[in-house]
Amino acid sequence: MIAINVIIGMVLIIIGLSFQVLGALGLIRLPDVYNRLQAATKSITLGAISIAIGVGVMDPTLLTKAILVAVFLLITNPISSHAIARGAYRSGVPLWKGSVVDKYGPALERKEREVKE
C-alpha cells in the first residue's frame, strides 16, 4: 500500500510539471522578450516550487532543504527576471507592437533628465 505522503508528493510534482510545461509553451508562443519573461518567471517559479515541495513531502528527511530551495526560488526568480527585463529595455530591445502600455519609458526619461540637471 502506498503511503499518503507519497501520493501527495506525486500530486505536487505533477502540478509542478504542468506549470513547467505551460511556462515552456509561453516561452515559445509569446511575441517578445518581456512577455516571455513573464511566462518564465511566474509559471516556472511556481512549477519549481511545487516540485521541490513535492519531493520534500515524499521524503520527509529532505523537507527542510526543499522548503529552503522553494524560498530561495521565490526570492531570486522575480528579482533576476526584473534585472533581465530592465537590461533588455535599457539596451533598446523593442516592445511588441501590440503592447498597450509602456510605463518604464517615461520614468526612465524623467530620471535621465534629473541626472543631467
C-alpha positions in Angstrom: 0.0 0.0 0.0 1.3 3.4 -0.9 1.7 5.9 1.9 -0.3 9.1 1.8 2.8 11.3 1.8 3.9 9.7 -1.5 0.6 10.3 -3.1 0.5 14.0 -2.0 4.1 14.3 -3.2 3.3 12.9 -6.6 0.3 15.2 -7.0 2.5 18.2 -6.2 5.2 17.0 -8.6 2.6 16.6 -11.4 1.2 20.0 -10.7 4.7 21.4 -10.9 5.4 19.7 -14.1 2.2 21.1 -15.5 3.3 24.6 -14.6 6.7 23.9 -16.2 5.1 22.7 -19.5 2.8 25.8 -19.6 5.8 28.0 -18.9 7.8 26.4 -21.8 4.7 26.8 -24.0 4.6 30.5 -23.1 8.3 30.9 -24.0 7.6 29.5 -27.4 4.3 31.2 -28.1 4.6 34.7 -26.7 5.7 37.5 -29.0 8.5 39.4 -27.3 11.2 39.2 -24.6 9.1 40.9 -21.9 6.0 38.7 -22.3 8.3 35.6 -22.5 10.0 36.7 -19.3 6.6 37.0 -17.6 5.7 33.4 -18.6 9.0 32.1 -17.5 9.0 33.9 -14.2 5.5 33.1 -13.0 4.8 29.6 -14.2 8.2 28.1 -14.0 8.8 29.5 -10.5 5.5 28.0 -9.3 6.4 24.8 -11.0 9.8 24.5 -9.5 8.5 25.3 -6.0 5.7 22.7 -6.4 8.2 20.1 -7.5 10.6 20.9 -4.6 7.8 20.8 -2.0 6.5 17.5 -3.6 10.0 15.9 -3.2 10.1 17.2 0.4 6.7 15.7 1.2 7.7 12.3 -0.4 10.9 12.2 1.6 10.5 13.9 4.9 14.2 14.0 5.6 14.5 16.4 2.6 11.6 18.6 3.6 13.7 21.3 5.3 16.0 21.5 2.3 13.1 21.6 -0.1 11.5 24.5 1.8 14.8 26.4 1.7 15.1 25.8 -2.1 11.5 27.0 -2.5 12.1 30.2 -0.6 15.3 30.8 -2.5 13.5 30.4 -5.8 10.6 32.6 -4.6 13.0 35.4 -3.8 15.6 35.1 -6.6 13.5 34.4 -9.7 11.4 37.6 -9.7 14.5 39.7 -8.9 16.5 38.2 -11.7 13.7 38.5 -14.3 13.3 42.1 -13.3 17.0 42.7 -13.9 16.9 41.0 -17.2 13.8 43.0 -18.4 15.4 46.2 -17.2 18.6 45.4 -19.0 16.7 44.5 -22.2 14.7 47.7 -22.1 17.8 49.9 -21.5 19.7 48.2 -24.3 16.9 49.0 -26.7 15.0 45.7 -27.2 11.7 46.9 -28.6 8.3 46.2 -27.1 5.9 44.1 -29.2 3.9 46.4 -31.5 0.7 45.2 -29.8 1.8 46.3 -26.4 -0.6 48.8 -24.9 1.3 50.4 -22.1 5.0 51.4 -21.6 5.3 52.8 -18.0 9.0 52.4 -17.8 9.9 54.6 -20.7 8.6 57.9 -19.3 10.0 57.1 -15.8 13.4 56.4 -17.3 13.4 59.6 -19.4 12.4 61.6 -16.3 15.2 60.1 -14.2 17.8 60.8 -17.0 16.6 64.4 -17.1 17.1 64.7 -13.3 20.6 63.3 -13.5 21.6 65.8 -16.2 20.3 68.8 -14.2 
